[in-house]
Amino acid sequence: MSRTKTGVVRRRRHKKILKLNKGYRGTNSRLYKRAKEASLHAGQYAFIGRKLRKRDIRKLWIMRVNAALTKLESTFNYSRFINALKKANISLNRKMLSEIAIRDEKTFKSIIDKARGAGK
């Protein structure tokens, strides 16, 4: 069996990693070993960041709904409002509630009234 060399394959692999790391500081964009480690770390941070973004957006929706409830001077706070919605069988997710609260105050007020009726 003939001996195979890894020259072309290795060069291609190295170029691919170094191309990914363009713009990184110092040797992280120049030396293969450091570049590979840097890209692995970057991948981990990106994965974590995608999870954190979902968490942050959900927090934002909750804050918006709570702010709208406070603005309308309702007796509800956020947690009581969500509980009343569940009792009233109104199944709107937090994203839709926040959009309604921002864009259509009249509709949001009617949702609050329906939730208040079921909460008693």
C-alpha positions in Angstrom: 0.0 0.0 0.0 1.4 3.4 -0.9 2.0 6.1 1.6 -0.3 9.1 1.5 0.8 12.6 2.5 -1.5 15.2 4.2 0.0 18.2 2.6 -2.9 19.4 0.6 -5.6 18.3 3.0 -3.8 19.9 6.0 -3.2 23.1 4.1 -6.9 23.3 3.2 -8.0 22.6 6.8 -5.7 25.3 8.2 -6.8 27.8 5.6 -10.4 27.2 6.5 -9.9 27.8 10.2 -7.7 30.9 9.5 -10.3 32.3 7.2 -13.0 31.9 9.9 -10.8 33.9 12.3 -10.1 37.0 10.2 -10.4 40.0 12.4 -9.4 38.3 15.6 -6.7 40.0 17.6 -3.1 39.0 17.6 -2.0 35.4 17.0 -5.6 34.2 17.2 -5.9 35.1 13.5 -2.4 34.0 12.4 -1.3 30.8 14.1 -3.3 27.7 13.4 -3.3 26.2 16.9 -4.4 29.4 18.6 -6.9 30.1 15.8 -8.5 26.7 16.3 -8.9 27.3 20.0 -10.2 30.8 19.5 -12.9 29.5 17.0 -13.9 26.8 19.4 -14.4 29.4 22.2 -16.2 31.7 19.8 -18.6 28.9 19.0 -19.3 28.2 22.6 -20.0 31.9 23.3 -22.3 32.1 20.2 -24.3 29.1 21.4 -24.7 30.5 24.9 -25.6 33.9 23.4 -28.4 32.4 21.4 -29.9 31.0 24.6 -29.5 34.3 26.4 -31.1 36.3 23.6 -34.3 34.3 24.0 -34.3 34.9 27.8 -33.7 38.6 27.3 -36.5 39.0 24.8 -38.9 37.2 27.1 -37.9 39.6 29.9 -38.6 42.5 27.6 -42.1 41.3 26.8 -42.9 40.9 30.5 -41.6 44.4 31.3 -43.7 45.9 28.5 -46.9 44.2 29.7 -46.2 45.2 33.3 -45.5 48.8 32.2 -48.8 48.9 30.2 -50.7 47.5 33.2 -49.2 50.2 35.4 -49.9 52.9 32.9 -53.5 52.0 32.7 -53.7 52.1 36.5 -55.3 48.7 36.7 -55.4 46.8 40.0 -53.4 44.0 38.3 -49.7 43.5 38.5 -48.1 41.2 36.0 -48.4 37.9 37.8 -52.1 38.4 38.8 -52.9 39.5 35.2 -51.4 36.3 33.7 -53.2 34.2 36.3 -56.5 35.9 35.5 -55.9 35.3 31.8 -55.5 31.6 32.4 -58.7 31.5 34.4 -60.5 33.4 31.6 -59.1 30.9 29.0 -57.5 33.7 27.1 -54.5 32.0 25.5 -52.2 34.9 24.3 -48.5 34.5 24.6 -46.3 37.2 26.1 -45.1 38.4 22.8 -48.6 39.1 21.5 -49.6 40.7 24.7 -46.7 43.1 24.6 -47.4 43.9 21.0 -51.0 44.6 21.8 -50.0 46.7 24.8 -47.7 48.8 22.7 -49.8 49.2 19.5 -53.4 49.0 20.5 -54.2 50.3 24.0 -58.0 50.0 23.5 -57.8 46.2 22.8 -55.4 45.8 25.7 -57.9 47.5 28.0 -60.6 45.1 26.8 -58.4 42.1 27.5 -57.8 43.5 31.0 -61.5 43.9 31.6 -62.2 40.3 30.4 -59.4 39.0 32.7 -60.8 41.0 35.6 -64.3 39.5 35.0 -62.9 35.9 35.1 -60.6 36.7 38.1 -63.5 37.3 40.5 
